[in-house]
Amino acid sequence: WLRLRWRALRRLLTPDGFALASIWVQLAAIFVGSGLLILFMSLLIGDLSTSYRWFADPSSYADAEGWAQLVFGLVQVAFGLILFSFIISVLSASLEQLIERIKGGTLPYRKSGHLLIVNYNVKLPLILDEINLRAQRLDRTEDVVLLFPDRATVDQFCEHLEAERWRQLQIYVRQGDLLHWHTYEKLGALKALGLVVLAPEDEVDEFTRDNRNLKILTALINEQTFMHHLLERQAAKSPVKCSIELSNQTYSRDIALALTAVQGGSLFAVTTPGDVIGSVLARSMVDIVYYKAFFELLSFHGWNVQFVDPAAVGLEQRAPGVAFEQLMLGIQGGTLVGYSRLDRHGHFDLSLCPFGEPMQAHDWLIVVTRDQRKLRYLPPSASVESQADIAAIQVPSEIVHRRLCVIGSTWPVAALEHFIDQPSRDSLHAAHFDFDDPQRYFEPEFVASLRIEDYDHIVINLPDELGFRLTLLLLSASEADDPFLESIITVLTDPVIEELLNKNVRYRNTVLSHKLAAKYIAQLSFQKNLEKFFAELAMPSGVEFNLLNIGEHIPVELVTDEPRLRRLLAARKLVYLGAVGASRHVHFDDGHLAGARQLLVLGHGTV
């Protein structure tokens, strides 16, 4: 041991050893050397206090007396200046190194309760927008750590970092080897609130992108410390919100779920274009109202889905024996849509629209609300509705008839067939246009046929630049009040293009896929149980959003009073969520029945 220490000390005395040592070792060496010099020179100068004073304060040399103090004092002053210069040089170099490490993203993160996001793609700024909205709503600051694979990505992000855009976020940008656990450990993965792995943007194809993320996932789950941490948090009913983004290739999703599988579920949520977001986009092509409903509920701004402790709304005794519909009618400040509970394996489970079912001992409430703090429960007054009025309400079908035209194949549309009847599917197959030559989309004959065929909806499902151009072409050929404009739905990824179109007075309907996906990923980062909730609503089975056409599914005279309307719909096992006006926007708050065209409800529907 002594031999090793002596070797390290001898190396420190060499130029290479001193330069490569840490700042603390360098400073210690300088201070030890300074102390030894002061002691040695005190023997020549006369006393220790004078030696120190001349070393630290060169102006004191003016008090030197005699040739010994003049000569050796000058040497002492010179050494003092040199060693102080060394100290300044070491501190300056250390500060430069610290700044470079900050800019390069190599510093560790030592706090806890943060969100760790891995990789960069175009959805990241949109995800940060949503997290910022949540922090603003809660009036607090959120820590977000961004982990990128290289310095170039760090520099590019920092160059365009908009601090004013994300005022409620404290963003830490880091880089490291994404396939080594040490990188995640250094960034507090064991103390993080959530972990999000985005699909990398720099890979050329889906296979390579998926492989990159599957390697990251494998590196994480191979670390037993991390897996043990996830299982402990799961058992404590406070899971780490982990999610990973993959492509639409089914086997990639299956691999990720299998790698993170535990009894009764998975430790990671897997998001792909074809799952929840794909189904929402498909449903939006049937009716744009569904997109607007999901867009509102997935956002941290406005109305969204909250999991609420019954005691917080005045249900201390868990309302034993009270059926769901009575609880729903008594909730003030929002709409009760179901119960949240744990299954026997400790995983989150849902029961949506459980009419006739009382709340269980440990259930929480699933409520659509604007402000969770304003939720209250007041027992509803007894009221008996006319059976004739109840029977006049038709439960809507999940399968509808639509004459659809889809232009392009940028987003998968296979899920669309789950929501339309067979004649509509046959019509869709004949009206799905996917040309190899982009110029064919702009041929006058093709553009004219879109109007002549009188489609219910024309879905422009092209890459953003093509979709933008074709949409502008159709807009420019129409008057501002042309009913044809209502039929155009443009699927986009770029929010800038969406903003340009939405400011056009002729434009009506945009489906922004990346923004919708970003909202979904942001929601899962804070409420993991929302994965099952939105999967249930988006998939073509079970409980879903449905639209009641006023005058067709429900008589106009029944749509006048919100409390009575809720009771009538509850009698048909439907939960009333909001009214849809002429602008096709969903109003979740009361007071919008006048002039409404449709009602948005939640229920099992009919097939």
Buried (B, 14 or more C-beta within 10 A) or exposed (E): EEEEEEEEEEEBEEEEBBEEBEBEBBBEBBEEBBEEBBEEBBEBBBEEEBBBBBBEEBEBBEEBEEEEBEEBBBBBBEBBEEBBEBBEEBEEEBEEEEEEEBBBBBBEBEEEEBBBBBBBBEBBBBBBBBBBBBBBBEEEEBBBBBBBBBEEBBBEBBEEBEEEEBEBBEBBBBBBEBBEBEBBBBBBBBBBBBBBBBBBEBBEEBEEBBEBBBEBBEBBBEBEEBBEBBBEBBEEEEBBBBBBBBBBBEEBBEBBBEBBEBEEBBBBBBBBBBBBBBBBBBBBBBBBBBBBBBBBBBBBBEBBBBBBEBEBBBBEEBBEEBBBBBBBBBBEBBBBBBBBBBEEEBBBBBBBBBBEBBBEEEBBBBBBBBEBEEBBBEEBEEEEEEEEBBEBBEBBBBBBEBBBBBBBEBBBBEBBBBBBBEEBBEBBEEBBBEEEEBEEBEEEEBBEBBBEEEBBBBBBBBEBEBBBBBBBEBBEBBEEEBEBBEBBBBBBBBBEBBEBBEEBEBBBBBBBBBBBBBBBBBBBBBBBBBBBBBBBBBBBEBBBBBBBEBEEBBEEEBBEEBEBBBBBBBBBBBBBBBBBBEEBBBBBEEEBBEEBBBBBBBBBBEE
